[in-house]
């Protein structure tokens, strides 16, 4: 997300929904990084990885909507 760090910091401090989404986004990023470190994923792990990717994308979309609402 190429957004001004000051804006992100302000939103995480003043908007509880944005803060939760931002924290989830970081958690999902860490989970995906762990999956990427593995050489092989079981079918269950592959499903879970795809689920995390989708949840991360949904959260990112919502964060972008919040950013748009405060910058326009």
PDB file of N, CA, C and O in Angstrom:
ATOM      1  N   UNK A   1       0.849  -1.165   0.000  1.00  0.00           N
ATOM      2  CA  UNK A   1       0.000   0.000   0.000  1.00  0.00           C
ATOM      3  C   UNK A   1       0.896   1.230   0.000  1.00  0.00           C
ATOM      4  O   UNK A   1       1.606   1.471   0.977  1.00  0.00           O
ATOM      5  N   UNK A   2       0.879   1.991  -1.042  1.00  0.00           N
ATOM      6  CA  UNK A   2       1.730   3.164  -1.161  1.00  0.00           C
ATOM      7  C   UNK A   2       0.995   4.394  -0.640  1.00  0.00           C
ATOM      8  O   UNK A   2       0.737   5.336  -1.389  1.00  0.00           O
ATOM      9  N   UNK A   3       0.661   4.379   0.644  1.00  0.00           N
ATOM     10  CA  UNK A   3      -0.080   5.466   1.254  1.00  0.00           C
ATOM     11  C   UNK A   3       0.813   6.148   2.279  1.00  0.00           C
ATOM     12  O   UNK A   3       1.656   5.504   2.904  1.00  0.00           O
ATOM     13  N   UNK A   4       0.630   7.428   2.447  1.00  0.00           N
ATOM     14  CA  UNK A   4       1.400   8.209   3.398  1.00  0.00           C
ATOM     15  C   UNK A   4       1.366   7.564   4.789  1.00  0.00           C
ATOM     16  O   UNK A   4       0.297   7.256   5.317  1.00  0.00           O
ATOM     17  N   UNK A   5       2.549   7.365   5.368  1.00  0.00           N
ATOM     18  CA  UNK A   5       2.650   6.727   6.684  1.00  0.00           C
ATOM     19  C   UNK A   5       1.911   7.523   7.760  1.00  0.00           C
ATOM     20  O   UNK A   5       1.350   6.936   8.685  1.00  0.00           O
ATOM     21  N   UNK A   6       1.906   8.850   7.647  1.00  0.00           N
ATOM     22  CA  UNK A   6       1.206   9.677   8.624  1.00  0.00           C
ATOM     23  C   UNK A   6      -0.288   9.378   8.603  1.00  0.00           C
ATOM     24  O   UNK A   6      -0.926   9.290   9.652  1.00  0.00           O
ATOM     25  N   UNK A   7      -0.840   9.222   7.408  1.00  0.00           N
ATOM     26  CA  UNK A   7      -2.257   8.895   7.281  1.00  0.00           C
ATOM     27  C   UNK A   7      -2.549   7.531   7.892  1.00  0.00           C
ATOM     28  O   UNK A   7      -3.525   7.373   8.624  1.00  0.00           O
ATOM     29  N   UNK A   8      -1.703   6.543   7.594  1.00  0.00           N
ATOM     30  CA  UNK A   8      -1.898   5.207   8.165  1.00  0.00           C
ATOM     31  C   UNK A   8      -1.831   5.246   9.685  1.00  0.00           C
ATOM     32  O   UNK A   8      -2.654   4.629  10.362  1.00  0.00           O
ATOM     33  N   UNK A   9      -0.856   5.967  10.220  1.00  0.00           N
ATOM     34  CA  UNK A   9      -0.718   6.059  11.670  1.00  0.00           C
ATOM     35  C   UNK A   9      -1.939   6.739  12.279  1.00  0.00           C
ATOM     36  O   UNK A   9      -2.455   6.294  13.304  1.00  0.00           O
ATOM     37  N   UNK A  10      -2.397   7.808  11.653  1.00  0.00           N
ATOM     38  CA  UNK A  10      -3.574   8.522  12.142  1.00  0.00           C
ATOM     39  C   UNK A  10      -4.800   7.612  12.136  1.00  0.00           C
ATOM     40  O   UNK A  10      -5.561   7.584  13.103  1.00  0.00           O
ATOM     41  N   UNK A  11      -4.989   6.875  11.054  1.00  0.00           N
ATOM     42  CA  UNK A  11      -6.151   5.986  10.970  1.00  0.00           C
ATOM     43  C   UNK A  11      -6.073   4.856  11.994  1.00  0.00           C
ATOM     44  O   UNK A  11      -7.090   4.492  12.586  1.00  0.00           O
ATOM     45  N   UNK A  12      -4.888   4.299  12.210  1.00  0.00           N
ATOM     46  CA  UNK A  12      -4.775   3.215  13.199  1.00  0.00           C
ATOM     47  C   UNK A  12      -5.022   3.730  14.611  1.00  0.00           C
ATOM     48  O   UNK A  12      -5.448   2.971  15.481  1.00  0.00           O
ATOM     49  N   UNK A  13      -4.757   5.013  14.844  1.00  0.00           N
ATOM     50  CA  UNK A  13      -4.983   5.589  16.172  1.00  0.00           C
ATOM     51  C   UNK A  13      -6.420   6.043  16.384  1.00  0.00           C
ATOM     52  O   UNK A  13      -6.905   6.041  17.515  1.00  0.00           O
ATOM     53  N   UNK A  14      -7.106   6.429  15.318  1.00  0.00           N
ATOM     54  CA  UNK A  14      -8.430   7.035  15.479  1.00  0.00           C
ATOM     55  C   UNK A  14      -9.590   6.178  14.981  1.00  0.00           C
ATOM     56  O   UNK A  14     -10.740   6.436  15.335  1.00  0.00           O
ATOM     57  N   UNK A  15      -9.307   5.170  14.172  1.00  0.00           N
ATOM     58  CA  UNK A  15     -10.375   4.365  13.583  1.00  0.00           C
ATOM     59  C   UNK A  15     -10.207   2.906  14.019  1.00  0.00           C
ATOM     60  O   UNK A  15      -9.348   2.198  13.493  1.00  0.00           O
ATOM     61  N   UNK A  16     -11.025   2.455  14.982  1.00  0.00           N
ATOM     62  CA  UNK A  16     -10.867   1.081  15.489  1.00  0.00           C
ATOM     63  C   UNK A  16     -11.003   0.014  14.401  1.00  0.00           C
ATOM     64  O   UNK A  16     -10.287  -0.987  14.421  1.00  0.00           O
ATOM     65  N   UNK A  17     -11.909   0.224  13.461  1.00  0.00           N
ATOM     66  CA  UNK A  17     -12.094  -0.763  12.379  1.00  0.00           C
ATOM     67  C   UNK A  17     -10.842  -0.837  11.509  1.00  0.00           C
ATOM     68  O   UNK A  17     -10.395  -1.927  11.151  1.00  0.00           O
ATOM     69  N   UNK A  18     -10.280   0.313  11.173  1.00  0.00           N
ATOM     70  CA  UNK A  18      -9.069   0.332  10.355  1.00  0.00           C
ATOM     71  C   UNK A  18      -7.917  -0.330  11.108  1.00  0.00           C
ATOM     72  O   UNK A  18      -7.148  -1.094  10.525  1.00  0.00           O
ATOM     73  N   UNK A  19      -7.798  -0.037  12.402  1.00  0.00           N
ATOM     74  CA  UNK A  19      -6.726  -0.631  13.206  1.00  0.00           C
ATOM     75  C   UNK A  19      -6.837  -2.152  13.209  1.00  0.00           C
ATOM     76  O   UNK A  19      -5.836  -2.848  13.041  1.00  0.00           O
ATOM     77  N   UNK A  20      -8.053  -2.670  13.400  1.00  0.00           N
ATOM     78  CA  UNK A  20      -8.248  -4.117  13.404  1.00  0.00           C
ATOM     79  C   UNK A  20      -7.875  -4.715  12.045  1.00  0.00           C
ATOM     80  O   UNK A  20      -7.194  -5.738  11.983  1.00  0.00           O
ATOM     81  N   UNK A  21      -8.319  -4.082  10.963  1.00  0.00           N
ATOM     82  CA  UNK A  21      -8.002  -4.566   9.617  1.00  0.00           C
ATOM     83  C   UNK A  21      -6.498  -4.528   9.360  1.00  0.00           C
ATOM     84  O   UNK A  21      -5.944  -5.447   8.756  1.00  0.00           O
ATOM     85  N   UNK A  22      -5.843  -3.471   9.815  1.00  0.00           N
ATOM     86  CA  UNK A  22      -4.402  -3.320   9.620  1.00  0.00           C
ATOM     87  C   UNK A  22      -3.641  -4.410  10.374  1.00  0.00           C
ATOM     88  O   UNK A  22      -2.697  -4.998   9.845  1.00  0.00           O
ATOM     89  N   UNK A  23      -4.060  -4.675  11.612  1.00  0.00           N
ATOM     90  CA  UNK A  23      -3.416  -5.729  12.402  1.00  0.00           C
ATOM     91  C   UNK A  23      -3.653  -7.102  11.780  1.00  0.00           C
ATOM     92  O   UNK A  23      -2.739  -7.925  11.726  1.00  0.00           O
ATOM     93  N   UNK A  24      -4.872  -7.353  11.313  1.00  0.00           N
ATOM     94  CA  UNK A  24      -5.170  -8.618  10.632  1.00  0.00           C
ATOM     95  C   UNK A  24      -4.321  -8.762   9.373  1.00  0.00           C
ATOM     96  O   UNK A  24      -3.800  -9.839   9.086  1.00  0.00           O
ATOM     97  N   UNK A  25      -4.187  -7.671   8.628  1.00  0.00           N
ATOM     98  CA  UNK A  25      -3.396  -7.690   7.395  1.00  0.00           C
ATOM     99  C   UNK A  25      -1.958  -8.120   7.698  1.00  0.00           C
ATOM    100  O   UNK A  25      -1.386  -8.950   6.991  1.00  0.00           O
ATOM    101  N   UNK A  26      -1.392  -7.553   8.745  1.00  0.00           N
ATOM    102  CA  UNK A  26      -0.021  -7.912   9.132  1.00  0.00           C
ATOM    103  C   UNK A  26       0.064  -9.363   9.588  1.00  0.00           C
ATOM    104  O   UNK A  26       1.031 -10.055   9.273  1.00  0.00           O
ATOM    105  N   UNK A  27      -0.937  -9.826  10.325  1.00  0.00           N
ATOM    106  CA  UNK A  27      -0.969 -11.221  10.770  1.00  0.00           C
ATOM    107  C   UNK A  27      -1.062 -12.161   9.572  1.00  0.00           C
ATOM    108  O   UNK A  27      -0.348 -13.162   9.514  1.00  0.00           O
ATOM    109  N   UNK A  28      -1.929 -11.850   8.622  1.00  0.00           N
ATOM    110  CA  UNK A  28      -2.062 -12.682   7.424  1.00  0.00           C
ATOM    111  C   UNK A  28      -0.758 -12.706   6.635  1.00  0.00           C
ATOM    112  O   UNK A  28      -0.370 -13.739   6.090  1.00  0.00           O
ATOM    113  N   UNK A  29      -0.084 -11.555   6.580  1.00  0.00           N
ATOM    114  CA  UNK A  29       1.195 -11.477   5.875  1.00  0.00           C
ATOM    115  C   UNK A  29       2.213 -12.432   6.513  1.00  0.00           C
ATOM    116  O   UNK A  29       2.954 -13.119   5.810  1.00  0.00           O
ATOM    117  N   UNK A  30       2.241 -12.467   7.837  1.00  0.00           N
ATOM    118  CA  UNK A  30       3.155 -13.374   8.542  1.00  0.00           C
ATOM    119  C   UNK A  30       2.788 -14.833   8.284  1.00  0.00           C
ATOM    120  O   UNK A  30       3.667 -15.670   8.077  1.00  0.00           O
ATOM    121  N   UNK A  31       1.490 -15.139   8.298  1.00  0.00           N
ATOM    122  CA  UNK A  31       1.049 -16.510   8.042  1.00  0.00           C
ATOM    123  C   UNK A  31       1.446 -16.947   6.637  1.00  0.00           C
ATOM    124  O   UNK A  31       1.928 -18.063   6.445  1.00  0.00           O
ATOM    125  N   UNK A  32       1.245 -16.077   5.663  1.00  0.00           N
ATOM    126  CA  UNK A  32       1.606 -16.414   4.285  1.00  0.00           C
ATOM    127  C   UNK A  32       3.113 -16.593   4.146  1.00  0.00           C
ATOM    128  O   UNK A  32       3.578 -17.446   3.390  1.00  0.00           O
ATOM    129  N   UNK A  33       3.860 -15.796   4.867  1.00  0.00           N
ATOM    130  CA  UNK A  33       5.316 -15.924   4.842  1.00  0.00           C
ATOM    131  C   UNK A  33       5.744 -17.288   5.380  1.00  0.00           C
ATOM    132  O   UNK A  33       6.671 -17.904   4.855  1.00  0.00           O
ATOM    133  N   UNK A  34       5.067 -17.756   6.424  1.00  0.00           N
ATOM    134  CA  UNK A  34       5.374 -19.077   6.988  1.00  0.00           C
ATOM    135  C   UNK A  34       5.052 -20.186   5.983  1.00  0.00           C
ATOM    136  O   UNK A  34       5.815 -21.141   5.837  1.00  0.00           O
ATOM    137  N   UNK A  35       3.935 -20.053   5.302  1.00  0.00           N
ATOM    138  CA  UNK A  35       3.594 -21.047   4.272  1.00  0.00           C
ATOM    139  C   UNK A  35       4.629 -21.039   3.151  1.00  0.00           C
ATOM    140  O   UNK A  35       5.001 -22.091   2.630  1.00  0.00           O
ATOM    141  N   UNK A  36       5.091 -19.841   2.785  1.00  0.00           N
ATOM    142  CA  UNK A  36       6.072 -19.732   1.703  1.00  0.00           C
ATOM    143  C   UNK A  36       7.417 -20.347   2.079  1.00  0.00           C
ATOM    144  O   UNK A  36       8.166 -20.784   1.204  1.00  0.00           O
ATOM    145  N   UNK A  37       7.726 -20.382   3.365  1.00  0.00           N
ATOM    146  CA  UNK A  37       8.995 -20.958   3.820  1.00  0.00           C
ATOM    147  C   UNK A  37       9.009 -22.481   3.689  1.00  0.00           C
ATOM    148  O   UNK A  37      10.068 -23.097   3.570  1.00  0.00           O
ATOM    149  N   UNK A  38       7.825 -23.070   3.712  1.00  0.00           N
ATOM    150  CA  UNK A  38       7.742 -24.527   3.621  1.00  0.00           C
ATOM    151  C   UNK A  38       8.031 -24.971   2.189  1.00  0.00           C
ATOM    152  O   UNK A  38       7.635 -24.312   1.228  1.00  0.00           O
ATOM    153  N   UNK A  39       8.714 -26.078   2.069  1.00  0.00           N
ATOM    154  CA  UNK A  39       9.008 -26.601   0.735  1.00  0.00           C
ATOM    155  C   UNK A  39       7.804 -27.266   0.098  1.00  0.00           C
ATOM    156  O   UNK A  39       7.639 -27.245  -1.122  1.00  0.00           O
ATOM    157  N   UNK A  40       6.967 -27.858   0.936  1.00  0.00           N
ATOM    158  CA  UNK A  40       5.796 -28.579   0.432  1.00  0.00           C
ATOM    159  C   UNK A  40       4.616 -28.270   1.338  1.00  0.00           C
ATOM    160  O   UNK A  40       4.757 -28.227   2.560  1.00  0.00           O
ATOM    161  N   UNK A  41       3.461 -28.056   0.741  1.00  0.00           N
ATOM    162  CA  UNK A  41       2.238 -27.847   1.507  1.00  0.00           C
ATOM    163  C   UNK A  41       1.292 -29.011   1.262  1.00  0.00           C
ATOM    164  O   UNK A  41       1.085 -29.441   0.128  1.00  0.00           O
ATOM    165  N   UNK A  42       0.726 -29.509   2.351  1.00  0.00           N
ATOM    166  CA  UNK A  42      -0.288 -30.551   2.219  1.00  0.00           C
ATOM    167  C   UNK A  42      -1.523 -29.921   1.574  1.00  0.00           C
ATOM    168  O   UNK A  42      -1.648 -28.697   1.536  1.00  0.00           O
ATOM    169  N   UNK A  43      -2.431 -30.749   1.070  1.00  0.00           N
ATOM    170  CA  UNK A  43      -3.662 -30.185   0.491  1.00  0.00           C
ATOM    171  C   UNK A  43      -4.414 -29.292   1.490  1.00  0.00           C
ATOM    172  O   UNK A  43      -4.969 -28.262   1.107  1.00  0.00           O
ATOM    173  N   UNK A  44      -4.431 -29.688   2.759  1.00  0.00           N
ATOM    174  CA  UNK A  44      -5.100 -28.876   3.785  1.00  0.00           C
ATOM    175  C   UNK A  44      -4.388 -27.532   3.969  1.00  0.00           C
ATOM    176  O   UNK A  44      -5.036 -26.492   4.088  1.00  0.00           O
ATOM    177  N   UNK A  45      -3.059 -27.561   3.991  1.00  0.00           N
ATOM    178  CA  UNK A  45      -2.294 -26.321   4.127  1.00  0.00           C
ATOM    179  C   UNK A  45      -2.489 -25.420   2.911  1.00  0.00           C
ATOM    180  O   UNK A  45      -2.558 -24.198   3.042  1.00  0.00           O
ATOM    181  N   UNK A  46      -2.576 -26.022   1.742  1.00  0.00           N
ATOM    182  CA  UNK A  46      -2.802 -25.250   0.517  1.00  0.00           C
ATOM    183  C   UNK A  46      -4.159 -24.545   0.572  1.00  0.00           C
ATOM    184  O   UNK A  46      -4.275 -23.382   0.188  1.00  0.00           O
ATOM    185  N   UNK A  47      -5.186 -25.259   1.055  1.00  0.00           N
ATOM    186  CA  UNK A  47      -6.509 -24.649   1.208  1.00  0.00           C
ATOM    187  C   UNK A  47      -6.464 -23.501   2.207  1.00  0.00           C
ATOM    188  O   UNK A  47      -7.040 -22.438   1.977  1.00  0.00           O
ATOM    189  N   UNK A  48      -5.774 -23.729   3.318  1.00  0.00           N
ATOM    190  CA  UNK A  48      -5.672 -22.697   4.350  1.00  0.00           C
ATOM    191  C   UNK A  48      -4.913 -21.477   3.818  1.00  0.00           C
ATOM    192  O   UNK A  48      -5.296 -20.339   4.091  1.00  0.00           O
ATOM    193  N   UNK A  49      -3.858 -21.708   3.073  1.00  0.00           N
ATOM    194  CA  UNK A  49      -3.087 -20.605   2.484  1.00  0.00           C
ATOM    195  C   UNK A  49      -3.974 -19.775   1.556  1.00  0.00           C
ATOM    196  O   UNK A  49      -3.940 -18.546   1.600  1.00  0.00           O
ATOM    197  N   UNK A  50      -4.759 -20.439   0.725  1.00  0.00           N
ATOM    198  CA  UNK A  50      -5.660 -19.726  -0.187  1.00  0.00           C
ATOM    199  C   UNK A  50      -6.729 -18.952   0.576  1.00  0.00           C
ATOM    200  O   UNK A  50      -7.110 -17.851   0.178  1.00  0.00           O
ATOM    201  N   UNK A  51      -7.211 -19.530   1.672  1.00  0.00           N
ATOM    202  CA  UNK A  51      -8.207 -18.852   2.510  1.00  0.00           C
ATOM    203  C   UNK A  51      -7.605 -17.582   3.116  1.00  0.00           C
ATOM    204  O   UNK A  51      -8.245 -16.531   3.128  1.00  0.00           O
ATOM    205  N   UNK A  52      -6.379 -17.686   3.613  1.00  0.00           N
ATOM    206  CA  UNK A  52      -5.700 -16.528   4.201  1.00  0.00           C
ATOM    207  C   UNK A  52      -5.493 -15.446   3.145  1.00  0.00           C
ATOM    208  O   UNK A  52      -5.681 -14.262   3.424  1.00  0.00           O
ATOM    209  N   UNK A  53      -5.107 -15.845   1.939  1.00  0.00           N
ATOM    210  CA  UNK A  53      -4.918 -14.874   0.850  1.00  0.00           C
ATOM    211  C   UNK A  53      -6.213 -14.115   0.566  1.00  0.00           C
ATOM    212  O   UNK A  53      -6.200 -12.898   0.384  1.00  0.00           O
ATOM    213  N   UNK A  54      -7.322 -14.836   0.531  1.00  0.00           N
ATOM    214  CA  UNK A  54      -8.611 -14.200   0.253  1.00  0.00           C
ATOM    215  C   UNK A  54      -9.000 -13.240   1.369  1.00  0.00           C
ATOM    216  O   UNK A  54      -9.465 -12.132   1.105  1.00  0.00           O
ATOM    217  N   UNK A  55      -8.809 -13.668   2.629  1.00  0.00           N
ATOM    218  CA  UNK A  55      -9.158 -12.811   3.760  1.00  0.00           C
ATOM    219  C   UNK A  55      -8.277 -11.558   3.776  1.00  0.00           C
ATOM    220  O   UNK A  55      -8.746 -10.465   4.095  1.00  0.00           O
ATOM    221  N   UNK A  56      -7.008 -11.725   3.432  1.00  0.00           N
ATOM    222  CA  UNK A  56      -6.086 -10.589   3.375  1.00  0.00           C
ATOM    223  C   UNK A  56      -6.544  -9.597   2.309  1.00  0.00           C
ATOM    224  O   UNK A  56      -6.529  -8.387   2.537  1.00  0.00           O
ATOM    225  N   UNK A  57      -6.944 -10.100   1.159  1.00  0.00           N
ATOM    226  CA  UNK A  57      -7.399  -9.243   0.066  1.00  0.00           C
ATOM    227  C   UNK A  57      -8.682  -8.498   0.432  1.00  0.00           C
ATOM    228  O   UNK A  57      -8.816  -7.310   0.141  1.00  0.00           O
ATOM    229  N   UNK A  58      -9.614  -9.190   1.063  1.00  0.00           N
ATOM    230  CA  UNK A  58     -10.865  -8.548   1.482  1.00  0.00           C
ATOM    231  C   UNK A  58     -10.565  -7.423   2.472  1.00  0.00           C
ATOM    232  O   UNK A  58     -11.125  -6.332   2.374  1.00  0.00           O
ATOM    233  N   UNK A  59      -9.678  -7.702   3.422  1.00  0.00           N
ATOM    234  CA  UNK A  59      -9.305  -6.682   4.401  1.00  0.00           C
ATOM    235  C   UNK A  59      -8.608  -5.498   3.758  1.00  0.00           C
ATOM    236  O   UNK A  59      -8.865  -4.348   4.115  1.00  0.00           O
ATOM    237  N   UNK A  60      -7.734  -5.778   2.815  1.00  0.00           N
ATOM    238  CA  UNK A  60      -7.018  -4.700   2.123  1.00  0.00           C
ATOM    239  C   UNK A  60      -7.999  -3.828   1.348  1.00  0.00           C
ATOM    240  O   UNK A  60      -7.884  -2.602   1.351  1.00  0.00           O
ATOM    241  N   UNK A  61      -8.961  -4.460   0.686  1.00  0.00           N
ATOM    242  CA  UNK A  61      -9.976  -3.698  -0.049  1.00  0.00           C
ATOM    243  C   UNK A  61     -10.753  -2.778   0.893  1.00  0.00           C
ATOM    244  O   UNK A  61     -11.029  -1.626   0.556  1.00  0.00           O
ATOM    245  N   UNK A  62     -11.105  -3.291   2.075  1.00  0.00           N
ATOM    246  CA  UNK A  62     -11.856  -2.474   3.025  1.00  0.00           C
ATOM    247  C   UNK A  62     -10.991  -1.329   3.562  1.00  0.00           C
ATOM    248  O   UNK A  62     -11.478  -0.213   3.743  1.00  0.00           O
ATOM    249  N   UNK A  63      -9.710  -1.608   3.816  1.00  0.00           N
ATOM    250  CA  UNK A  63      -8.812  -0.537   4.267  1.00  0.00           C
ATOM    251  C   UNK A  63      -8.701   0.549   3.203  1.00  0.00           C
ATOM    252  O   UNK A  63      -8.691   1.738   3.523  1.00  0.00           O
ATOM    253  N   UNK A  64      -8.620   0.146   1.948  1.00  0.00           N
ATOM    254  CA  UNK A  64      -8.529   1.125   0.864  1.00  0.00           C
ATOM    255  C   UNK A  64      -9.794   1.970   0.772  1.00  0.00           C
ATOM    256  O   UNK A  64      -9.723   3.160   0.465  1.00  0.00           O
ATOM    257  N   UNK A  65     -10.955   1.365   1.034  1.00  0.00           N
ATOM    258  CA  UNK A  65     -12.207   2.132   1.033  1.00  0.00           C
ATOM    259  C   UNK A  65     -12.204   3.164   2.153  1.00  0.00           C
ATOM    260  O   UNK A  65     -12.646   4.297   1.962  1.00  0.00           O
ATOM    261  N   UNK A  66     -11.706   2.772   3.318  1.00  0.00           N
ATOM    262  CA  UNK A  66     -11.630   3.705   4.445  1.00  0.00           C
ATOM    263  C   UNK A  66     -10.689   4.854   4.100  1.00  0.00           C
ATOM    264  O   UNK A  66     -10.999   6.016   4.362  1.00  0.00           O
ATOM    265  N   UNK A  67      -9.543   4.528   3.515  1.00  0.00           N
ATOM    266  CA  UNK A  67      -8.582   5.564   3.121  1.00  0.00           C
ATOM    267  C   UNK A  67      -9.218   6.511   2.111  1.00  0.00           C
ATOM    268  O   UNK A  67      -9.070   7.728   2.219  1.00  0.00           O
ATOM    269  N   UNK A  68      -9.925   5.958   1.131  1.00  0.00           N
ATOM    270  CA  UNK A  68     -10.594   6.794   0.126  1.00  0.00           C
ATOM    271  C   UNK A  68     -11.625   7.717   0.773  1.00  0.00           C
ATOM    272  O   UNK A  68     -11.773   8.870   0.368  1.00  0.00           O
ATOM    273  N   UNK A  69     -12.331   7.208   1.774  1.00  0.00           N
ATOM    274  CA  UNK A  69     -13.379   8.013   2.403  1.00  0.00           C
ATOM    275  C   UNK A  69     -12.813   9.201   3.175  1.00  0.00           C
ATOM    276  O   UNK A  69     -13.495  10.214   3.330  1.00  0.00           O
ATOM    277  N   UNK A  70     -11.585   9.093   3.659  1.00  0.00           N
ATOM    278  CA  UNK A  70     -11.013  10.208   4.415  1.00  0.00           C
ATOM    279  C   UNK A  70     -10.146  11.125   3.556  1.00  0.00           C
ATOM    280  O   UNK A  70      -9.799  12.225   3.984  1.00  0.00           O
ATOM    281  N   UNK A  71      -9.794  10.685   2.355  1.00  0.00           N
ATOM    282  CA  UNK A  71      -8.935  11.512   1.507  1.00  0.00           C
ATOM    283  C   UNK A  71      -9.704  12.220   0.397  1.00  0.00           C
ATOM    284  O   UNK A  71      -9.139  13.046  -0.320  1.00  0.00           O
ATOM    285  N   UNK A  72     -10.985  11.903   0.250  1.00  0.00           N
ATOM    286  CA  UNK A  72     -11.759  12.579  -0.802  1.00  0.00           C
ATOM    287  C   UNK A  72     -12.768  13.523  -0.209  1.00  0.00           C
ATOM    288  O   UNK A  72     -13.508  14.177  -0.944  1.00  0.00           O
TER     289      UNK A  72
END
